[in-house]
Amino acid sequence: MLEEYLHEIGYSDEQIQFLRNTYPLSSYSESTLLYNFRTLYRYFKNNNIDNSSFVYITITNPTILCESLENIKNMVRNFQTLGINKLDFFSILKQYPQILCLNFSRIKQLFNQFYRVGFSVENARLIVVQYPAILNSQYDDVNKAIQFFLNFGFSTLETISIFTTLPKLFQYTSFSFSNMINTIKKLGFSDYDIRKVVSLVPKILLYKFDDVLKSFRCLQEIGYKDTDIVFLIRNVPIILKENYLFLINKKIETLLSLGFLKQDIVLMTFNNPYIFLYSIDYLKDKFNSIQAFGYSTDNVIKMMRNCPFLFGYHIKNIEKKIAFYKDCHLDFLVINESKVFFYNLDFIKARYCFISNDKTITKENYSLLFLNDRDFYEKFSITREQLLEGNY
Amino acid sequence: MDSLIRFGFTIEEIQIMMDSNEDISQVKSQEIDGLITILKNVGCSSEHIKNILLCNPFCLTNDLNCTKDLINTFFKLGFCALYVLFDSNPYLLNMNCLELEKLYSQKLEEGLEKEEIFDLIQYNTFFRGD
């Protein structure tokens, strides 16, 4: 009867044998075992634990079959007081069946330790849901991990964010963290750089040195100097995320196939490293969309080289700017002075309207549109705010 | 994603943003709504917001409080018409307020005038600093 029932759930013969031989289950009668299995299975099934998870939980933690249902429900209720709802609890249980054997007072102590540092209830919940093994960590180890980051100069908020994003860092010791940081320092990063990069991409601490070095080599091969690479990574540390690294070479190939030279790519990506983060299709579509406005390949290359933000701007934003400069008979600026795309159209229109009240804007005096605020004020006695508010 | 659709982004545009920043799928609707509200409060129109988010989908996963602090710092340093600034250079939204203050002070020490620093910040994303 018991074996038939367990086979239906999905236990193998070996698993059933294992459970039968495990103490104290081995001392239970067949009927008691069957009752316990049925009770637990029903309760877990009602909480979305499927058969394979049930098998995994009971094989990993057979003593759960000795617990009364009331005790298990109490444990669930206890965790709810810490902000871990039923859904989270059973999700954690699937990954970490040992949760039901843990001493709840120790878990409460761990959570209080988090709150003392400044972690919120939600931070603590996210940590446990992502990394349930923390529930069995030693108080001292958790404390040392947090203190290491605070002592290195990370702010409390940064430290909280790092551990909430990547709680498996708690499994490492201060010695490991030191090694990780020294590895990154070898590439030329200062402590300030490291704090910035790690707070944005905590995973970099887990990268193998060889992988980080690969990304460096990849960028060196493009034509960047080492100091440039540190500068780039410091400003856009997300570039070190694995999936971006893998695709960088493919994106460079894409840009080369569109007609850009390597030195163009270095220049453009230095002025806008986010180019590396757009998808290959997006880069191609953007290029083709600008070409569709009637520009030759060479002209589009020239425009994007001079204004790498064109890769990012919404195509309608670009279209409106092109239309404006054409209407003003300043369309030569679009190709020859593509930096005009940097300027917000409302702002340029406001300046254009203001200046046009007094003089016609031509090829000879168009630079008036692009003066900095001080020089514009000196010439026209109007501030940016007054101009934009139409207050003249 | 509902927030982005409600705002008027197409599925293709949302896909483009997610291709660049896969973490967007983890962002709650109220955080996206919060960011849109912040941008509207500094004068951004729907067009500006679309441009900003498509160009810089990473600002969707920045901490909202950090974004608010950044905007307050821009005001403190004398920037105005932030919608012009962010529409021109959406990547500025990825800075944090301490970086901005540090950069500003550094450039002042180098002898740049306020207007020159404003131009530098508006039209350059990435600054050779320390």
Chai-1 contact restraints between the chains, C-beta under 6 A:
chainA,res_idxA,chainB,res_idxB,connection_type,confidence,min_distance_angstrom,max_distance_angstrom,comment,restraint_id
A,N235,B,F126,contact,1.0,0.0,6.0,A-B,restraint_1
A,L277,B,S20,contact,1.0,0.0,6.0,A-B,restraint_2
A,Y278,B,S20,contact,1.0,0.0,6.0,A-B,restraint_3
A,S279,B,D19,contact,1.0,0.0,6.0,A-B,restraint_4
A,Y282,B,I16,contact,1.0,0.0,6.0,A-B,restraint_5
A,G312,B,C55,contact,1.0,0.0,6.0,A-B,restraint_6
A,Y313,B,C55,contact,1.0,0.0,6.0,A-B,restraint_7
A,H314,B,K50,contact,1.0,0.0,6.0,A-B,restraint_8
A,H314,B,N51,contact,1.0,0.0,6.0,A-B,restraint_9
A,H314,B,L54,contact,1.0,0.0,6.0,A-B,restraint_10
A,N317,B,N51,contact,1.0,0.0,6.0,A-B,restraint_11
A,F342,B,S88,contact,1.0,0.0,6.0,A-B,restraint_12
A,F342,B,Y123,contact,1.0,0.0,6.0,A-B,restraint_13
A,N344,B,V84,contact,1.0,0.0,6.0,A-B,restraint_14
A,N344,B,D87,contact,1.0,0.0,6.0,A-B,restraint_15
A,N344,B,S88,contact,1.0,0.0,6.0,A-B,restraint_16
A,F347,B,V84,contact,1.0,0.0,6.0,A-B,restraint_17
A,N372,B,E115,contact,1.0,0.0,6.0,A-B,restraint_18
A,N372,B,D119,contact,1.0,0.0,6.0,A-B,restraint_19
A,D373,B,E115,contact,1.0,0.0,6.0,A-B,restraint_20
A,R374,B,E115,contact,1.0,0.0,6.0,A-B,restraint_21
A,R384,B,A81,contact,1.0,0.0,6.0,A-B,restraint_22
A,E385,B,C80,contact,1.0,0.0,6.0,A-B,restraint_23
A,L388,B,A81,contact,1.0,0.0,6.0,A-B,restraint_24
